[in-house]
Amino acid sequence: MNATWKWRGAGIVMAIAAGLISHPSDALVRCAKPCQRIPCDYVRQLKMKIFLGNLFRSKKLRADATAYAEKQLGSGGTDVEKSHLAATWLYNEVRRIASDPNQNKLPACASSTLDDPPGGETLPNCSVRLTDPKDSSKTLSTPLDKLNTCEEFVKASRVHEENHKDACEASKLLVKWPDGRVWDRDDMKTFADEEASSYESEVYELRKARDRSRKQCTRKGADNPAKPRTEAESAKAASASATALTGAK
């Protein structure tokens, strides 16, 4: 079910296997910097991941997918065939909705100079293929020294793909669930849960990097403080907090 969607540059997987991104000559940009405004691209990526995760979690879309498969196959199809068709319908419907600017409401980031992150695909043997963000048919080699993109996007993508990779490998080891059901990653619910979980993992990573950069800069100025505290300033602030808590003079 994994594929690359051009509308969001990095695709439905947007993922890179562990060990492929931390190359010393990778020309990646740190985008969540202390005391600097988070760039539009970062906001767009974060909102995109939240949106996609919500679409895959949608009870309505899942119900619509099941209804579509039932209508198409009826009594002539097995439960497995219906579930696979429902998963395909859901994937295409998520793609359709996510590609509609009237529904995704993502910032345009028209002035951006950053490249899209690389895409990725989990293969049936559980290996991962890096793909060119401009042409998903092209495989990227590492290091990623020709991409001018945010390192946070690539790290979040790795976490996403590790979800898929882990599920792929586990499905080969655990052929059946304890209740006797076959672990079928093309089953609609299994597929949707895996995609939603993977996007939620990306959201967590992107928020973590953003929040860490904010904590490293504590001057006034909302999300865009002037500069980070020095060690001396941090020590003074800690002492002041301790004094306030204990009531010491």
C-alpha positions as CSV (number, residue, x, y, z in Angstrom):
1,M,0.0,0.0,0.0
2,N,3.0,2.3,0.4
3,A,3.5,4.9,-2.4
4,T,4.7,8.4,-3.0
5,W,2.3,11.3,-3.3
6,K,3.7,14.3,-5.1
7,W,1.3,16.7,-3.4
8,R,3.3,16.5,-0.2
9,G,6.6,15.8,-1.7
10,A,7.7,12.9,0.5
11,G,4.8,10.6,0.0
12,I,2.5,8.4,2.1
13,V,5.6,6.8,3.6
14,M,8.0,9.7,3.9
15,A,10.4,7.3,5.5
16,I,13.9,6.2,5.7
17,A,15.3,3.1,7.4
18,A,17.4,3.3,10.5
19,G,21.1,3.8,9.8
20,L,20.6,5.6,6.4
21,I,20.1,9.2,7.5
22,S,22.9,9.9,10.0
23,H,25.7,10.2,7.4
24,P,28.4,12.8,8.2
25,S,28.2,14.3,4.7
26,D,24.5,14.6,4.5
27,A,23.7,18.2,3.7
28,L,20.6,18.5,5.9
29,V,19.4,21.7,7.5
30,R,18.4,22.0,11.2
31,C,15.0,23.8,10.9
32,A,13.9,23.9,14.6
33,K,16.6,26.3,15.9
34,P,16.6,28.0,19.3
35,C,15.4,31.6,19.2
36,Q,14.4,31.5,15.5
37,R,10.9,31.3,14.2
38,I,9.9,27.8,13.0
39,P,9.8,28.0,9.2
40,C,6.6,27.6,7.2
41,D,7.8,24.2,5.9
42,Y,8.0,22.9,9.4
43,V,4.5,24.0,10.2
44,R,3.2,22.5,7.0
45,Q,4.9,19.2,7.6
46,L,3.5,19.0,11.2
47,K,0.0,19.9,10.1
48,M,0.2,17.4,7.2
49,K,1.1,14.5,9.5
50,I,-1.7,15.4,11.9
51,F,-4.2,15.6,9.0
52,L,-3.1,12.3,7.5
53,G,-3.1,10.5,10.9
54,N,-6.7,11.7,11.5
55,L,-7.8,10.6,8.0
56,F,-6.5,7.0,8.6
57,R,-8.2,7.0,12.1
58,S,-11.5,8.3,10.7
59,K,-14.3,5.9,11.6
60,K,-16.4,7.4,8.8
61,L,-13.8,6.7,6.1
62,R,-13.3,3.2,7.4
63,A,-17.0,2.5,7.3
64,D,-17.3,4.0,3.8
65,A,-14.4,1.8,2.7
66,T,-16.1,-1.3,4.1
67,A,-19.4,-0.3,2.5
68,Y,-17.7,0.2,-0.9
69,A,-16.1,-3.2,-0.8
70,E,-19.3,-4.9,0.2
71,K,-21.2,-3.1,-2.6
72,Q,-18.5,-4.0,-5.2
73,L,-18.1,-7.7,-4.3
74,G,-21.2,-8.6,-2.4
75,S,-21.8,-12.3,-1.9
76,G,-19.3,-13.1,-4.6
77,G,-16.3,-12.0,-2.6
78,T,-14.5,-13.5,0.5
79,D,-14.0,-11.5,3.7
80,V,-10.3,-11.2,2.9
81,E,-11.0,-9.9,-0.7
82,K,-13.4,-7.4,0.7
83,S,-11.0,-6.2,3.3
84,H,-8.2,-5.8,0.8
85,L,-10.5,-3.8,-1.6
86,A,-11.6,-1.7,1.4
87,A,-7.9,-0.9,2.2
88,T,-7.3,0.1,-1.4
89,W,-10.3,2.3,-1.4
90,L,-9.3,3.9,1.8
91,Y,-5.8,4.6,0.6
92,N,-7.1,6.3,-2.6
93,E,-9.7,8.3,-0.6
94,V,-7.1,9.5,1.8
95,R,-5.0,10.5,-1.1
96,R,-7.9,12.4,-2.8
97,I,-8.8,14.3,0.4
98,A,-5.3,15.1,1.3
99,S,-4.6,16.4,-2.2
100,D,-7.5,18.8,-2.0
101,P,-6.3,22.3,-0.7
102,N,-9.9,23.1,0.3
103,Q,-9.8,20.2,2.7
104,N,-6.1,19.9,3.9
105,K,-5.8,23.7,4.5
106,L,-2.0,23.5,4.6
107,P,0.1,26.7,4.4
108,A,1.4,27.2,0.9
109,C,5.0,28.2,1.9
110,A,5.4,29.8,-1.5
111,S,8.7,31.4,-0.6
112,S,10.4,28.2,0.6
113,T,13.8,27.4,-0.6
114,L,14.0,23.9,1.0
115,D,13.7,20.7,-0.9
116,D,11.0,18.1,-0.1
117,P,12.2,15.3,2.1
118,P,13.0,12.0,0.4
119,G,10.2,9.4,0.1
120,G,10.4,5.8,0.9
121,E,8.8,2.4,0.3
122,T,8.7,-0.7,2.5
123,L,9.2,-3.7,0.2
124,P,7.7,-7.1,0.7
125,N,11.0,-8.4,2.1
126,C,10.8,-5.6,4.8
127,S,13.7,-3.6,3.3
128,V,13.3,0.1,2.6
129,R,13.9,1.9,-0.7
130,L,14.7,5.7,-0.6
131,T,12.9,7.6,-3.4
132,D,13.6,10.9,-5.1
133,P,10.9,13.4,-3.8
134,K,10.5,14.7,-7.3
135,D,10.2,11.3,-9.0
136,S,9.2,8.3,-6.8
137,S,10.4,5.9,-9.6
138,K,14.0,6.9,-8.9
139,T,15.9,5.4,-6.0
140,L,18.1,7.7,-4.0
141,S,21.5,6.7,-2.9
142,T,23.1,7.8,0.4
143,P,24.4,10.1,1.7
144,L,21.6,12.6,1.1
145,D,24.1,15.2,0.1
146,K,22.1,16.6,-2.8
147,L,19.0,17.5,-0.7
148,N,18.5,20.8,1.0
149,T,15.9,19.7,3.5
150,C,15.2,19.7,7.3
151,E,17.0,17.1,9.3
152,E,13.9,16.9,11.6
153,F,11.8,15.8,8.6
154,V,14.2,13.0,7.8
155,K,14.4,11.9,11.4
156,A,10.7,11.9,11.8
157,S,10.4,9.9,8.6
158,R,12.8,7.3,9.9
159,V,10.5,6.8,12.9
160,H,7.6,6.4,10.5
161,E,9.3,3.8,8.4
162,E,10.6,1.9,11.5
163,N,6.9,1.4,12.3
164,H,6.3,-0.2,8.9
165,K,9.5,-2.2,9.0
166,D,8.7,-3.5,12.5
167,A,5.2,-4.5,11.5
168,C,6.5,-6.2,8.3
169,E,9.1,-8.2,10.2
170,A,6.7,-9.1,13.0
171,S,4.1,-10.3,10.5
172,K,6.5,-12.8,9.2
173,L,7.3,-14.1,12.6
174,L,3.8,-14.0,14.1
175,V,1.7,-15.6,11.3
176,K,-1.4,-15.5,13.4
177,W,-2.8,-13.5,16.3
178,P,-3.5,-15.3,19.6
179,D,-7.2,-15.4,18.7
180,G,-6.4,-17.2,15.4
181,R,-6.7,-14.3,13.0
182,V,-4.1,-14.2,10.3
183,W,-1.8,-11.2,10.5
184,D,-2.6,-9.6,7.1
185,R,-1.1,-6.2,6.6
186,D,-3.4,-5.6,3.6
187,D,-6.4,-6.0,5.8
188,M,-8.2,-2.6,5.9
189,K,-8.1,-2.2,9.7
190,T,-4.6,-3.4,10.1
191,F,-3.4,-1.2,7.2
192,A,-5.2,1.9,8.5
193,D,-4.0,1.4,12.1
194,E,-0.4,0.9,10.9
195,E,-0.5,4.1,8.8
196,A,-2.2,6.1,11.5
197,S,0.3,5.0,14.1
198,S,3.2,5.8,11.8
199,Y,2.0,9.3,11.2
200,E,1.3,9.8,14.9
201,S,4.9,8.8,15.6
202,E,6.1,11.5,13.1
203,V,3.9,14.1,14.8
204,Y,5.5,13.2,18.1
205,E,9.1,13.5,16.7
206,L,8.4,16.8,15.0
207,R,6.8,18.3,18.1
208,K,9.6,17.0,20.3
209,A,12.2,18.7,18.1
210,R,10.2,21.9,18.0
211,D,9.6,22.0,21.8
212,R,13.3,21.2,22.5
213,S,14.3,24.2,20.5
214,R,11.9,26.4,22.4
215,K,13.2,25.3,25.7
216,Q,16.7,26.2,24.6
217,C,15.7,29.8,24.3
218,T,13.9,31.3,27.2
219,R,13.8,35.0,26.6
220,K,10.5,36.7,26.1
221,G,9.0,36.6,22.6
222,A,6.5,33.7,22.5
223,D,7.7,31.1,19.9
224,N,10.5,33.4,18.7
225,P,12.7,34.5,21.7
226,A,15.7,36.7,21.0
227,K,18.4,34.3,22.1
228,P,19.0,31.3,24.3
229,R,20.1,31.6,27.9
230,T,23.7,31.3,28.7
231,E,24.8,28.8,31.4
232,A,25.1,31.7,33.9
233,E,21.6,32.9,33.1
234,S,20.2,29.4,33.5
235,A,21.9,29.0,36.8
236,K,20.6,32.4,38.0
237,A,17.1,31.5,36.9
238,A,17.3,28.1,38.7
239,S,18.4,29.8,41.9
240,A,15.6,32.3,41.6
241,S,13.0,29.5,41.2
242,A,14.4,27.7,44.2
243,T,14.2,30.8,46.3
244,A,10.6,31.4,45.3
245,L,9.7,27.8,46.2
246,T,11.3,27.8,49.6
247,G,10.5,31.3,50.5
248,A,14.1,32.1,51.2
249,K,15.4,35.7,51.2
